[in-house]
Amino acid sequence: MRRWLEEVLEDPLWGAKMRFVAGPRQCGKTTLARSILERHRSTELLFNWDVPSVRRRYRDDTLFYRHPMKGRLRPWTCFDEIHKDRQWKNILKGIYDADGERLRILVTGSARLNLFRRAGDSLAGRFFLFHLSPVLLGELLSRPRPSAPPEDPRDWVEERLHPKTASSAQGVVEGAREAFDALFRFGPFPEPLLRGSARFAAAWRRTYLDAVIRGDVRDLTRLRDLDLVETLVRLLPWRVGAPFSANSMREDLDVSQPTVQSMMRHLERLLVTFSLPPYSRKLTRPVKKERKVYLYEWGPIEDPAARFENLVALELLARTELWTDSGEDEWGLAFVRNREGKETDFLVLRRGRPFCLIECKLRRSDVESHHLLFASKLGGIPFVQLVSEHGVLKARDRSVVIVSALRFLS
């Protein structure tokens, strides 16, 4: 399975800049790097800082990576997990200044690399940061990397309904439904998804949660009550899909509201959760403060509607990050909600302006009037209602569409 980000990383547009790849723990960063290096016959230039012998080689010779280069012109190399070294920024600065023009450098890591995305003066101007999400439906189905949408959002909706590429024009090919159902059931992380076993997935989630809390949270934050953090993480699946209330969570945890807010900020920085802001411009009586929280690993979400919404949230977030990272305009994701409780799940933003409204439903149903009202007030943008049912397509011109998530997202 080739990840969409690989094509972006290999784009010669980035020149000699280092490519930093950040993403949640175990989402496939090392595998992605190995795939790129194998394609360019540079597998011996993957250096994992978790391996003691690699760290010893660096201590003995700061230019140790030159030995396997064998005089090749600009080979690819990867420094994996180097961010775990306290001096990682200085190490990379030295490597880049010495050989940045002779190498194409990948740097892969998770929480710390994302935390230090503004790496300071020592690395300023020497890198671009890219985001790798867990596995997406289109990647699982080997679809081509999606380019950023055209200027007219209706053209984008049309493309999603009737793909032009030969590989996608077949529609729901054999195995596509099974792939979507597996993603929905086992979650987006490669190991449990590709294993396809409920027992394995349950065991994997336990070890994953322990690794995040006892590893990343302990090492990269000032939070010391790890049991409290674990309790918070276990409560979050029941908060997915609704505006997050720190005050309500405070009562459940019996701590102060600032403590809850601090823990939530750390979980987002550590790529355990991601959140979407409410969009308030051009709307009457919008909600302006509370964000909606989602999980990168949605396996613990028991409610099917919340799980489906989380799946779509990650798919849309990953696409907007991919388009932005590849230099195809500035993209964002939000939601729309007014004080009367009327809400549309997602608003895709282009250059900060409304582009397309998207709502999630488990089953095919009529479009509620407030979605159309929001679409009108936001500039007459199209509205798409995604359903988890397969084989659904109902379009009212190109402005109001009800369609299967499998068709729209693959």
Secondary structure, DSSP 8 states (H G I E B T S, - for coil): ---HHHHHHT-GGGTT-EEEEE-STTSSHHHHHHHHHHHTT-GGGEEETTSHHHHHHHHH-TTGGGGGGTT-SS-EEEEETGGGSTTHHHHHHHHHHHHTTT-EEEEEESHHHHHTSS--TTTTTSEEEEE--S--HHHHTT--------SSHHHHHHHHHS--SHHHHT-S-TTHHHHHHHHHHH-S-HHHHHH--HHHHHHHHHHHHHHIIIIIIHHHSS---HHHHHHHHHHGGGTTTSB--HHHHHHHHTS-HHHHHHHHHHHHHTTSEEEE-B--TT-SSB--S--EEEESS-TT---HHHHHHHHHHHHHHHHHHHHHHTTS--EEEEEEEBTTS-EEEEEEEETTEEEEEEEEESS-----HHHHHHHHHTTS--EEEEESSSS-EEEETTTEEEEEHHHHH-
